[in-house]
Amino acid sequence: MEEELKCPVCGSLFREPIILPCSHNVCLPCARTIAVQTPESEQHLPALLHPRAPPAAAAAATTTTGLGPAAAGPASLDYDCGAGGGGGSCGGGGGGVDHADKLSLHSETDSGYGSYTPSLKSPNGVRVLPLVPPPPGASAAAAAAAAAAGGAPRGGGTSSSLTCPQCHRSASLDHRGLRGFQRNRLLEAIVQRYQQSRAAASAAAKCQLCDRSPPEAAAVMCEQCEVLYCAACQVKCHPSRGPFAKHRLLPPPSPQGAPGGGAGGGAGGGGAAAGKAPGAARKPPTCADHELENYSMYCVTCRTPVCYQCLEEGKHAKHEVKALGAMWKQHKAQLSQALNGISDKAKEAKEFLVQLKNILQQIQENGLDYEACLVAQCDALVDALTRQKAKLLTKVTKEREHKLKVVWDQINHCTLKLRQSTGLMEYCLEVIKENDPSGFLQISDALIKRVQVSQEQWVKGALEPKVSAEFDLTLDSEPLLQSIHQLDFIQMKCRVLPVPLLQLEKCCTRNNSVTLAWRMPPFSHNPVEGYILELDDGDGGQFREVYVGKETLCTIDGLHFNSTYNARVKAFNSSGVGPYSKTVVLQTSDVAWFTFDPSSAHRDIVLSNDNQTATCSSYDDRVVLGTAAFSKGVHYWELHVDRYDNHPDPAFGIARINVVKDMMLGKDDKAWAMYVDNNRSWFMHCNSHTNRTEGGVSKGATVGVLLDLNKHTLTFYINGQQQGPPAFENVEGVFMPALSLNRNVQVTLHTGLEVPQTVRPPKLPSN
């Protein structure tokens, strides 16, 4: 608690504390040292406050203000000067003039902090002002009286402000100076009780570790251990080395209360407070404006206690005012409630400190274990590195010799070709110089061919080095580094691998495929060799492994449409597997979006329009499959007939992945189809034709395929009307959309369609 009772300026216990508008406290003597003039008032300051002003200027300033030396001198020592009332040093045109007794207009954000004399710093780093020596002729008694008064005669037009040393907010002083701030009598009483209790404790301050009887008087007290030591026990039990080197040793508590000194330590208010009798009753606080009136009410708006006369004068007429006792009880209850929360946090902090101390001990023990492990492994690692070094040197030597041989061979070859080309060039130049046209034409064709052949030989990579100067042997160090990390981990105590974190923003679904991404948590130092991704069956069944590897991104294809899958991942290394990550839920698409598959189509199939339009370059029927596979749910797609020439028989339906692709769809046992001409249709499977139905297709017709794997049926539609009964029943397994056609037909695929809810009555099959 002692830190709460110390002034932020002087660092000592509070003496006559006052409450600043920001709710912080400061000693009254210290407040005098940190009160400063605002910058715009510096031009009105008497010359005696300017350390560099010549005596003549000072005399002129005194003459101008109309104050004699005796009047100006005592006030110049008082730093409580406000706007025109901060002291006689601020000057003014006579005691009766109060036009300058105004509040400073500086806001909290514009503190107007300024200094007209060289500044000093208190022990806590707060900027303070040095005292200005009194002018000649001013008595010391008058100066002391003015300093203790907390105010000064009214005077000129300057203003002063006070900057809080803790939050650095600026408060302007009115004509009352520092007496305009309320005195914190409650804090003053707490400081007094604390001084008395500390004095009583110091009277019996004995060494707590002495074996003698009675114990020796304490010489020091450890601030961290909170133990009193005599000189002998301090040397023996608390040496200034090792873990105690950073402990702070303080003198035992003084029986005289708060120590003197510090900035503003010359004020005598604190000593008077400390010297009061322990049992003396405190005088009830009186109003600052009406000294004969006690506080009886509390202004909620101004957040200050007021007396009855303050209310009569109308200062708080429109403010919310409540009884002082009621507000006292209410604020006490609020403070008690807030203390409950901080008490819980303090309890947690104590437990946390105990945990940290245990961690310190564990760190010491584990450090010794780690050192022993490292020492035990060093010799083996050195031997392994030596053997590996010899192997690597051999490889480097062989690689170097090979590269040198290749380069020398290329140099010799290039030199030979260069000599040949140079000779050919010189010969051609000599030929060009000849003036015999017939002789030139006899050999020109051959020379041109030779030059062209020579030029082609250079173009074919003859001027590119066959080997690189770099040695590509860096990858060989990776297994060794990985082994070193693994050995280091294996030798240590077994630790659980961290849980992978699923990156939900990167996890997605598309059609019947899902993509999952994950990463390891930050600051995880355990080496991970790979990951295991598990997925359920889409029906809430058991998980199964779908990926094992080092990548942190995986896409799983071929899942059920309109299904909900649960996925999880875990890490593993040579010491075992880690815990599972959180489970992520992924929903596949309700409807399927797909195209024709060019990789599985017959080579005569011609695809266009982003693989959505198909035709054929052959007069024979050829098969093309879709990119989607179905094993569950209800799916519907349509094929639009763009071109229909010479009455071909295109076939529409489903097939297995291994269907025969060079004959009409449905002729083998791997396909279920409806083939149709311009007049009628048939269903076909295993080359068996059934259910002939009237009604065919033409240019512009639309053929729909409905695959219901919940009912295990396959149904066909032409122009929105069901074509015959359900074509096939008991359809089970994995199927892909399929189509067979020849060069006389062109169709376009339309997918992502909703399943038709209502259909027209089907056409009856003809006999």
Order of alpha helices (4+ residues) and beta strands (2+ residues): beta-beta-alpha-beta-alpha-alpha-beta-beta-alpha-beta-beta-alpha-beta-beta-alpha-beta-alpha-beta-beta-alpha-beta-alpha-alpha-alpha-beta-beta-beta-beta-beta-beta-beta-beta-beta-beta-beta-beta-beta-beta-beta-beta-beta-beta-beta-beta-beta-beta-beta
